[in-house]
């Protein structure tokens, strides 16, 4: 049986990004999958009162993939993020760190416990890690950024997958003259 194809566009935010002063953060993901003859979209977001961008990117990927596992056990996930740290880490660096006992060539690995957890959670799926340039008018990345920033500012969380507000957000953006020719379903239809 072919695993369910799930598309996740994720982003993170940290207001301050400094461990020596208050730096609240948030992360968010727009998670999409086929649902019969249509497509379903969910939002996921969480927060932390003191964090960094890198920690929020890792924590967001862990939580998103755990929620995907709860829905489908095993899925083919295309995980799209503007965090080069996350994408390069999971696409390449992590293999060397594991081989060295979760250490870098130059010493200790920052966020080692989060990297280890992410590797464990990702093993339940086939994950295709993709990087997208942030703040470059990619609608789904912009939407995830908006949710992550709101989560950081307001310190709110979704407590699981909730029905997405992406379609409403996209309609509002189009009313402002943005993303007029963007097909939000194209990536999922191409995969199907």
N, C-alpha and C positions, 0 to 999 in steps of 0.2 A: 504494500500500500504506500502510495506517495505521500510524504509528509505535507501537512498544511503549509502553504507559503504565507508568511507574515512579514509585513513591511513595518519597520519602526523608524521614525525620524525623531531624534533625541537632541536635547541641548541642556546646558547647565548654566547656572548663574551664581556668582558670588559677589556680594556687595562689600568690597574691601579687599578680598583675597589676601588677607594678612593674618597669620596665626597669632600675632602679638596684640591685635585689637579686635573689637567686635566685627565679625565678617559673616553675616547671615547668608545662607545660600539656598538654592533650589535647583531641582532638575525636573525635566518633563519629557514625555514621549507621546507622540501621536502613533498609535498602533492600529494597523489596518490589515484586514484579511477578507477573503471571499466568504460570502454567506449565501449559499444557494446560487440564485441568479443575480444577486446584488453584492454590494460590498458593505462591510461594517467598519466603523471607525470608533476607537475608544481613546480617551485621554488618560494619562497617568502623570501624577506630579507629587513631589515630596519636598521637604525642607529640612534644614539644619540651622540651629542658631549660631554655630561657629564652625567654619569649614574653609575649604579652598575649592577653586574651580576643578582641579584634578580629582579631588575626593568626590565631588558631586557628580562628575562624569562617570566615575567608576561605580559609585553607589546607584546612580540612575540605570546604568546598564545591568547591574545585578538585579535590581528590583524589577525592571521591565522583563528581563528574561525569565525571572521566577514567575511573574504573572502569565507570561506566554505558556510556560510549562503547566501551570494550573489549568489553563484553558484547553491545551492540546497535547500534553505530555511531551511529544517530540514534534518540532516544526523546523522548516527551513526558514530561517530568519535573515532578512536583509536589514542590517542595523546601520543606519545612516546617521553620522554625527559630524559636527564641525570640530570635535576634539581630536587633534592629531595625536596627542598623548594616548588617548584611548585606542584609536584605530591602529596606529603604528605599533602600540604595545601588544594588542591582541593579534595583529597580523604577523608579527615577527619577533619583537623583543622578548616576549614572554617565554619563548622556547629556550633562549639562552639563559634567562633568569632561572628557569626551572632546573636546567642542567647544572647550574652553579649553586643549587640549594637556595634559591630565591635571593640571590645576590647579584649585584652589578659587577662588572670588571673592576670598578673603582671602589667597591665597598657595599655598604648597606643599600637596600632597595627601599625607597620611600613608598609608602602605601602598600607594603608587601601583603598585609592581611587582606586588603581589598582585591588586589590582583589574584591572590590565591582563591578567594571566594568566587570571583568572576570566572576564572578558569573552570572551577567546579560547576557553576551554574550553566555556563555556556556548553559544557560537555553534553547536556541533555538535548541539545539541538545541533543542527548544522547551521553555523552562523557565517554569513558573508559580511565582513566589516567594510563599510564604505565611508570615505571622507567626503564632505561637501564644504566648500568655503562658506564660513559664517558671514552674516550680514551682507549677503550678495544677492538679495532678492530671490532666494529660493523659497517659495511659499511655505512648504512644510517645515523647513528649518526656521523660518521667521515665526511661524505659529508656535513651534516648540520653544523658541527663545522667549516669546511673549509669556507662555505659561510658566517657564522656569523663572523668569524675572519676577512675575507676579507672586509665585510661590516663595521666592527669597524675600521679597519686600513685605508680604503679608504673613509669612510663616504659616502657610496653609498646605494641606496635603489632600489628595483624592481618596486615600484609604482603599486603593484598588483601582481597577479599570472602571471608568465612568463613560457614559455616552459622550461622544466628542462634540465640541463646539466648532470644529474646523470648518464645516460647510457654511455656518453663519458668519464666521470670521472672514472666510474667502469672499462671500457675497458683499460684506462690508468693504473689503479691500477693492473689489471690482467697482463698487459704487464710487470709490475715490479715484478710479482710473488705473488701478494696478492689476496685473495678472489677468488681463482680459482674455488672452488666448491660452491660458494654462489649463491643461486637462488633469485634474487631480486624480483620476482613476487610471491614467495611462500606465504607470509602473506596475500596477496590479494586473491589468489586462495583458500587458506584454508577457508577464510571467506565466499567466494562465494559458 
